[in-house]
Amino acid sequence: MLRNSKLQEYFNFTYTDLQSNRMGQVTDNQRIHVKGKVKRFNNRILIVLAIMFMLTFGGFVIFRMAAGNTFTSFPTAMLGPIITLVVLVVFMVSRTNRKNDFSLKKAEGIVNFVWVEERVRNTSDTGPDYKTVRRLEMRVGGVSFNVNQELMDIINQGDTYRFYYTGGGDIVSAEFLNK
């Protein structure tokens, strides 16, 4: 069926993976795929952390040199950036552990796509204090997933589907049930 083959391509699973999921098991290929997504996410965080640390350290050095101060209080002055770095690393490690939960869960029911708007604090110095951010949620069987808009071209709202996903929230396979 065309829908199921598009689902296989989108979520990167095979028919054999789907059969294993129906029996309550996550395959090795699915584990590798999920770990790859987690690794890409962690790499992005590491890049951001490195840039933040370099900018903070560089700003500290330039400020100290411009002020003509010596580096006698260097460890004390760097306490803030170091604490920030530690907090972000702890966040990354906790995120990695949560995403590597390979217990298999199932959501089955009518698919409903919903655009969710959230007010989030604006981090720039200019403009309003808050901005509105939109994200697409797919709701099925009492479970919500953050998805890309591309999925709306594959799945028709109102149709019934079954999704298999890990405890970390990653969809590993899906199948069309009926209209």
N, C-alpha and C positions, 0 to 999 in steps of 0.2 A: 504494500500500500504506500502511496506517495507521501502521505503525512508522516507515517512512521519513519520512512527513510530520511525525510527532512529533519525530523527530531533526532535521529541517530547522528546525522552530520552536525547539527547545531550543538548537541550536548556531548558529542564525541564518545559514542558507545556503540557496541556491536549487538547483534541479536543474541549472541552467546552471553554477553554481559547482562542483557535484559532477562534472559532465562535464569541466570544466577541471582539477580535481584528479586525475581519472583519467588525464589526459594529462600530469600532473606540473607543473601551473601553479597558482599562487595568484592569484585574481582581485583586481581593485581593490577590490571590495566587501568581500572578506575582509581585505584589508590595512587598510582603514578601520576595520573592526570590531575587529581586533586592536590597532591603534593607539589606538582609543577605550578599550579595556580598560587598556592601559598608561598612558594619560593619567589615567584615574580612579585607578589605583594611585599614580601619582606625585603627584596632587593630595592624596591622603590622607597621603602621606609629608610633603609640604610643610606641610600643616596641623599635623601632629604636630611637625615641626621648629620651626615658628613658635611653637607653644604651649610647647615645651620651652625655646626660647630666651627667650621672654618671662618664663616662670616663673623661670628661672635668673637672668636680668638683674634682675627684680623682687626676687627673694630677696637678691641681692647688694646692691642699693641699700638695701633695708630693713635688712639686717644692718649695713651701713656707717653708715647714719644712726643706728641704735639704739646703736651702739658709739661714736658721736661722732667717728668718724674722717673725715678728709678723703679726697678722691678722688685723692690724689697717686699711689697705686699702682694706679690703675684698669686700665691695659692689662695689667699683670702678673696681677691678680686675675681678669681676664676671659679669660685664656689657656686655661683648662680648658674653659669653655663654647664658646669659638671653635674649639678643636681638635675637640670633639665635633660641632659643627655641620659642620665641613669633612669629617670622616669620614663622617657621614650623607649629605651631598651627594654625595660620591664613590660611596658605595654606591648611591644612587638613580640616578646617571648610568650606572654599570656595569650595573645591573638593566635600565635602559631599553635599552641597547645589546643586551643578551642577548635581550630579549623582541622586538626588532625584527628578528630573524633570520627571514626569510621563505622559507628553503629548505624545500621540502615533503618531508615524510616520511610513511611509511605503516606502520600496525600492523594486522595481520590475524590473527584467530584467535578462540578461545573466550573469552568475557568472564567474568571472575571478579571479584566485588566483595569486598573485604577491609577490615575495620576495623583500622586500625593504631593502636596505643597507643604513645606516646612519653613518657618522663619528661623534663620540662623544668624548669629552675630557676625557682622561684617568686620573682617580683620584689617581692612585698609583704613588709613587715617582720614581719607576723604569720603564723602558720601554719607548715606544714612547709617545708623547704628546696626540695623538689621537688613537682611536681604531675603528674598523668597527663593527657595531652591525647589525645583520639581524633580521627582524621580518616579519611575514606573514600577508599580507593584503588580504581581500576578497573584491572585488569591484563588486557592483551590482547597476544598475540604477543610476549611478552618485554618489553613496555613498560608502565610504570605511569603513571597520571594521577590527580591529586587531583581529585575530583569532589564534587558536591553529592548529597545523598541523593535528591533529586527524580529523578535519572537512573535510579535503580533502578525507578521506576514506568514507564519507557519501555523499558528494556533488560532482558531476562530473563537471569539468570545462566545460563551454559552454552550460550547461543546463539552463533553465529559472526557476527562483524561485521568491517567494515573501517573504520578511522579514518584520516583524513588530518589531519596536524598540522604546525605550523611548527617550525623549529629552536628557537624559544623555548618550545615545549611547549604551545601553544594549539591545541586541536582546532578545525579549520575546517570539516570535514564528516565525515559517517559514513554507512554504509549496512549494512543487514541482509543477510546472505548466506544463512544457513540455520540450522535448529535442530540 
